[in-house]
Amino acid sequence: MLNKEIISKLNNVQTPFYFYDVILLQKTLSKINEESNKYGFHIHYALKANANPKILQINKNAGLGADCVSGNEVKAAIENGFDNQKIVFAGVGKSDAEIIYALQNNIFCFNCESIQEIEVINELAQKNNCTAPIALRINPNVNANTHHYITTGLEENKFGINIWELDAITEKLKTFSNIKLIGLHFHIGSQISDLQPFKSLCLKVNELQKWFEQRKIYIEHINVGGGLGINYHEPDKEAIPDFEAYFKLFHDFLEIRPHQQVHFELGRAIVAQCGTLFSKVLYIKKGIKTNFAILDAGMTELIRPALYQAFHKIENVSSDKPLQPYDVVGPICESSDCFGKAVLLPQTQRGDLIAIRSAGAYGEVMASAYNLRDRVNTVYSDEI
């Protein structure tokens, strides 16, 4: 939560910058551990949400594992002290060099998305005199009812192995001497605000468990991915997602065998609310239908609104004047460089400090140097 004391300290910081509320992040992690430990669940932090080194250190110190989708994310997890045996490597297009690096560092598991990928991992494991532990990422064809760009669990998506491919793949696995099947992996999408799709996922996993057991294939690990959404509209009202209900649903509906472990890959739900993008108003430009508040931050610092038409709460923390509508835009030479249209803000002027909330996930990590922009700065609540 942004209070007057914090704002006063941030007024003199060069904008734009990401501000991270370290206390909120630690409270979120504490709640995750409290609720997941009730059931013995294993939590991996999804580095793609935010790979800021200090954020990684805090997540590691909370005992989380790492969910990685590139070789450099695996490297970042290792360099920041995550236990190699808590690192999972997912992604539909792993390169040979990335696979070799992960093999040489003895990670916990490769989440595999195609038979061709498994063939390559087997071949590279053979050359490196090791056995690769894998999980099959199965496409459960469950609709997450979220934005079509971040839905991943339908047959039309590029991710995962389709159920109708399983017979051929399980037969093929018998011929791979350097592969060990240890798990099943699922991920149906992101920013899922209704828990019903997760219940549907549980029921599909239960069906698939029986399918594998009928073929005398016994699975040690069930990885149900992540996707739990956050409240972008009222970040202060719901700063920490309802992890109690989330984990309880999986406990209630997932039919886990006595020898099995359950894994989650959470990213946005952990870090989104702790991050705020701060920017200052450069100009107020009069328009025909609206006024434009032109900021010194743009889509290079936070691309989600331009890419997904995503909503972020925007606050003018410098003004308490009457509300007026503004199109809040950035300086980038693109018409899509817009954070929000007809946003009601207190009467705004040049130099006002603007807070774009809930930006801790897919904000800094997706920042770019387009238009030769400088790299966005970061500020932490425990360092001001």
C-alpha positions in Angstrom: 0.0 0.0 0.0 1.3 3.4 -0.9 1.2 5.9 2.0 2.2 9.5 2.3 5.6 8.7 3.9 6.6 6.5 1.0 5.4 8.9 -1.6 7.4 11.8 0.0 10.5 9.7 -0.2 9.9 8.8 -3.8 9.2 12.3 -5.1 12.9 13.1 -5.6 13.8 9.8 -7.4 14.5 10.0 -11.1 11.5 8.6 -13.0 10.5 6.3 -14.5 11.3 3.5 -11.9 9.8 0.4 -10.5 9.1 0.5 -6.8 9.0 -2.9 -4.9 7.2 -3.2 -1.6 9.5 -5.8 0.0 7.3 -6.2 3.1 4.2 -7.0 1.0 6.2 -9.6 -1.0 7.4 -11.2 2.2 3.9 -11.3 3.6 2.6 -12.9 0.4 5.3 -15.6 0.5 4.6 -16.2 4.2 0.9 -16.8 3.3 1.8 -19.1 0.4 4.0 -21.2 2.7 1.4 -21.3 5.5 -1.4 -22.5 3.2 0.6 -24.8 0.9 2.3 -26.5 3.9 -1.0 -27.7 5.2 -1.1 -30.2 2.3 2.7 -30.7 1.7 2.5 -28.9 -1.7 5.7 -27.8 -3.4 5.9 -24.3 -4.8 8.2 -23.1 -7.7 8.5 -19.4 -8.5 7.9 -18.6 -12.2 10.9 -16.5 -13.1 9.2 -15.2 -16.2 7.0 -13.0 -14.0 9.9 -11.0 -12.6 13.6 -11.9 -12.7 14.9 -8.9 -10.7 17.8 -10.3 -8.7 16.6 -9.0 -5.3 13.1 -10.4 -6.0 14.7 -13.8 -6.8 16.7 -13.7 -3.6 13.6 -13.0 -1.5 11.7 -15.9 -3.2 14.7 -18.2 -2.8 15.0 -17.3 0.9 11.3 -18.2 1.4 12.2 -21.8 0.3 10.6 -21.8 -3.1 11.9 -23.7 -6.1 12.2 -22.2 -9.5 10.1 -22.6 -12.7 12.2 -21.6 -15.7 11.3 -21.3 -19.4 14.7 -20.5 -20.8 18.3 -21.5 -20.3 19.1 -18.1 -18.9 16.3 -18.4 -16.4 17.8 -21.7 -15.3 21.2 -20.0 -15.0 19.7 -17.1 -13.0 18.0 -19.5 -10.6 21.2 -21.3 -10.0 23.3 -18.1 -9.7 20.8 -16.7 -7.1 21.0 -19.8 -5.0 17.9 -21.8 -5.8 18.4 -25.5 -5.1 19.1 -27.3 -8.4 16.8 -30.1 -7.3 13.9 -27.6 -7.1 14.4 -26.2 -10.6 12.0 -27.2 -13.4 12.7 -26.3 -17.0 9.6 -25.8 -19.2 9.1 -24.2 -22.6 8.0 -25.3 -26.0 11.4 -24.5 -27.7 14.4 -25.5 -25.6 17.7 -25.3 -27.6 20.4 -27.9 -27.4 22.7 -25.6 -25.5 20.0 -24.8 -22.9 19.2 -28.5 -22.5 22.9 -29.4 -22.1 23.3 -26.7 -19.5 20.4 -27.9 -17.5 21.6 -31.5 -17.7 25.1 -30.6 -16.5 23.6 -28.8 -13.5 21.4 -31.7 -12.5 18.1 -29.9 -12.4 15.0 -31.6 -10.9 12.9 -32.0 -14.1 12.4 -31.0 -17.7 8.7 -30.3 -18.6 8.5 -31.7 -22.1 6.0 -30.5 -24.7 6.5 -32.8 -27.7 7.9 -36.2 -28.7 10.6 -34.4 -30.8 11.8 -32.6 -27.7 12.0 -35.8 -25.7 14.0 -37.4 -28.5 16.5 -34.6 -28.4 16.8 -34.6 -24.6 17.4 -38.4 -24.7 20.1 -38.0 -27.3 21.9 -35.1 -25.4 21.6 -37.0 -22.1 23.2 -40.0 -23.7 26.1 -37.9 -25.0 26.5 -36.4 -21.5 26.4 -39.8 -19.8 23.3 -39.0 -17.7 19.6 -39.7 -17.4 17.2 -36.8 -17.8 14.1 -36.7 -15.5 11.1 -35.5 -17.4 7.4 -34.7 -17.0 5.0 -34.8 -19.9 3.2 -31.4 -20.3 -0.2 -32.6 -21.3 -2.7 -30.2 -22.9 -5.9 -31.0 -20.8 -8.1 -28.9 -23.2 -9.5 -26.9 -20.3 -10.7 -23.4 -21.0 -9.2 -21.0 -18.5 -11.7 -18.2 -19.5 -8.9 -15.6 -19.7 -7.4 -13.4 -22.4 -6.7 -15.5 -25.5 -3.0 -14.4 -25.5 -2.5 -16.0 -22.1 -4.6 -19.1 -22.5 -2.4 -22.2 -22.8 -4.5 -25.3 -22.1 -6.6 -25.6 -25.3 -5.8 -27.9 -28.2 -5.4 -24.9 -30.5 -2.5 -23.5 -28.4 1.1 -24.3 -29.2 1.8 -25.7 -25.7 1.7 -29.3 -24.5 1.1 -32.8 -25.7 -2.5 -33.5 -26.8 -4.3 -36.3 -25.1 -4.7 -38.2 -28.3 -0.9 -38.4 -28.7 -0.3 -40.2 -25.4 -0.5 -43.7 -26.6 2.2 -43.2 -29.2 4.4 -41.2 -26.8 4.3 -43.7 -24.0 5.2 -46.5 -26.4 8.1 -44.4 -27.7 9.3 -43.6 -24.2 10.1 -47.3 -23.8 12.9 -47.0 -26.4 14.6 -44.0 -24.7 17.4 -45.4 -22.4 18.4 -41.9 -21.0 14.9 -40.6 -20.1 13.1 -41.2 -16.8 9.4 -40.2 -16.7 8.8 -38.8 -13.2 5.8 -36.5 -13.7 2.9 -35.0 -15.4 2.7 -31.3 -16.0 -0.2 -29.0 -16.7 -0.7 -25.3 -17.2 -4.0 -23.9 -18.5 -3.3 -20.2 -18.6 -2.7 -17.0 -16.6 -4.7 -14.4 -14.7 -7.4 -16.9 -13.8 -9.8 -15.1 -11.4 -12.5 -17.8 -11.1 -11.4 -21.0 -9.4 -13.8 -23.2 -11.5 -11.2 -23.9 -14.3 -8.8 -25.2 -11.7 -11.5 -27.7 -10.5 -12.0 -28.7 -14.1 -8.2 -29.2 -14.3 -8.3 -31.5 -11.2 -11.0 -33.7 -12.7 -9.0 -34.0 -16.0 -5.8 -34.9 -14.1 -7.8 -37.6 -12.2 -8.9 -39.1 -15.5 -5.4 -39.1 -16.9 -3.9 -40.6 -13.7 -6.2 -43.6 -14.2 -5.2 -43.8 -17.9 -1.5 -44.1 -17.0 -2.1 -46.6 -14.2 -4.1 -48.8 -16.5 -0.9 -49.0 -18.5 1.2 -49.8 -15.5 2.8 -46.3 -15.5 3.1 -44.8 -12.1 3.8 -41.1 -11.7 5.7 -39.6 -8.8 5.0 -35.9 -9.4 1.9 -34.0 -10.5 2.7 -30.4 -11.5 -0.5 -28.4 -11.9 1.2 -25.2 -13.1 0.1 -21.8 -11.9 -2.3 -19.1 -13.3 -3.9 -17.7 -10.2 -5.0 -14.2 -10.9 -4.8 -11.0 -8.9 -7.1 -8.0 -8.3 -5.9 -5.3 -10.7 -8.8 -3.0 -10.1 -8.5 -2.8 -6.3 -4.9 -3.7 -5.4 -5.1 -2.3 -1.9 -8.3 -4.2 -1.1 -6.8 -7.6 -2.2 -3.1 -7.2 -1.9 -2.6 -10.9 -1.3 -4.6 -13.4 -3.3 -6.8 -16.0 -1.6 -4.2 -18.7 -1.4 -6.3 -20.5 1.2 -9.1 -21.2 -1.2 -6.8 -21.9 -4.1 -4.7 -24.6 -2.4 -7.8 -26.1 -0.6 -9.5 -26.6 -4.0 -6.6 -28.8 -5.2 -6.5 -30.7 -2.0 -10.3 -31.3 -2.2 -10.5 -32.3 -5.9 -7.2 -33.7 -6.9 -7.0 -37.5 -6.3 -3.3 -37.8 -5.2 -1.8 -41.2 -4.5 0.1 -41.8 -1.3 3.5 -41.8 -3.1 2.9 -38.7 -5.1 4.0 -35.0 -4.6 2.1 -32.0 -6.0 3.9 -29.0 -7.5 2.7 -25.5 -8.3 4.3 -22.8 -10.5 3.2 -19.4 -9.3 4.5 -16.1 -10.6 2.0 -13.2 -11.0 0.2 -14.1 -7.8 3.4 -13.8 -5.8 5.0 -10.6 -7.2 2.4 -8.5 -9.1 1.0 -6.5 -6.2 4.3 -5.6 -4.7 5.5 -3.7 -7.8 4.4 -0.2 -8.9 5.7 1.7 -11.9 6.3 5.4 -11.1 6.4 8.0 -13.8 6.1 11.8 -14.0 3.9 13.9 -16.2 5.8 15.6 -19.0 3.0 17.4 -20.6 -0.8 17.8 -20.6 -1.9 18.0 -24.2 -5.4 19.3 -25.1 -7.3 17.1 -27.4 -10.7 17.3 -29.2 -12.5 14.7 -27.1 -10.0 14.3 -24.2 -6.9 15.6 -22.7 -3.7 13.6 -22.9 -1.4 13.1 -19.8 1.9 12.3 -21.5 4.3 10.4 -19.1 8.0 9.8 -19.1 7.2 6.0 -18.9 5.8 4.1 -21.8 5.3 0.7 -23.3 9.1 0.2 -23.1 8.7 0.1 -19.3 5.3 -1.6 -19.1 4.0 -3.3 -22.3 1.0 -5.1 -20.9 -1.6 -2.5 -21.7 -0.3 -2.2 -25.3 0.1 -6.0 -25.8 -2.9 -7.4 -24.0 -5.1 -4.3 -23.5 -4.5 -5.0 -19.8 -5.9 -2.8 -17.1 -3.7 -1.3 -14.4 -5.0 1.1 -11.8 -3.4 4.5 -12.4 -3.1 7.1 -9.6 -1.9 10.7 -9.5 -0.3 10.7 -6.0 0.6 14.4 -6.3 -2.9 15.9 -6.6 -6.1 16.0 -4.7 -8.0 18.3 -7.1 -11.3 17.4 -8.7 -11.4 14.4 -11.0 -11.0 14.8 -14.8 -10.7 12.2 -17.6 -7.3 11.7 -19.2 -5.9 9.4 -21.8 -2.7 8.4 -20.0 0.0 7.8 -22.7 3.8 7.4 -23.0 6.5 9.0 -25.1 7.1 6.1 -27.5 6.6 6.6 -31.2 3.7 4.1 -31.4 -0.1 4.8 -31.2 -0.5 1.7 -29.0 1.7 3.4 -26.3 -1.2 4.0 -24.0 -1.7 3.0 -20.4 -5.4 3.8 -20.2 -8.2 5.8 -21.9 -10.6 8.2 -20.1 -8.9 7.6 -16.8 -10.4 9.7 -14.0 -7.5 11.4 -12.2 -7.4 14.5 -10.0 -6.6 17.5 -12.2 -3.2 16.8 -13.4 -0.2 19.0 -14.4 3.3 18.7 -15.6 5.6 17.2 -12.9 2.9 15.2 -11.1 3.9 11.8 -9.9 1.9 8.9 -11.4 1.7 5.4 -9.9 0.8 2.5 -12.2 -0.2 -0.2 -9.8 0.1 -4.1 -9.8 3.1 -4.0 -12.1 5.4 -6.4 -10.3 4.6 -9.2 -12.7 5.4 -8.9 -16.5 6.6 -5.3 -16.0 10.3 -4.8 -15.5 11.1 -8.3 -16.9 9.4 -7.3 -20.3 11.0 -3.8 -20.5 12.8 -3.0 -23.7 15.2 -0.5 -25.2 12.9 0.3 -28.1 13.5 3.9 -29.2 16.9 3.5 -27.5 15.3 4.0 -24.2 17.4 3.8 -21.0 16.9 0.7 -18.8 14.2 1.4 -16.2 15.5 1.9 -12.6 14.4 0.0 -9.5 13.8 1.2 -6.0 13.1 -1.1 -3.0 11.0 -0.2 0.1 13.7 -1.3 2.5 16.4 0.9 0.8 14.7 4.3 0.9 
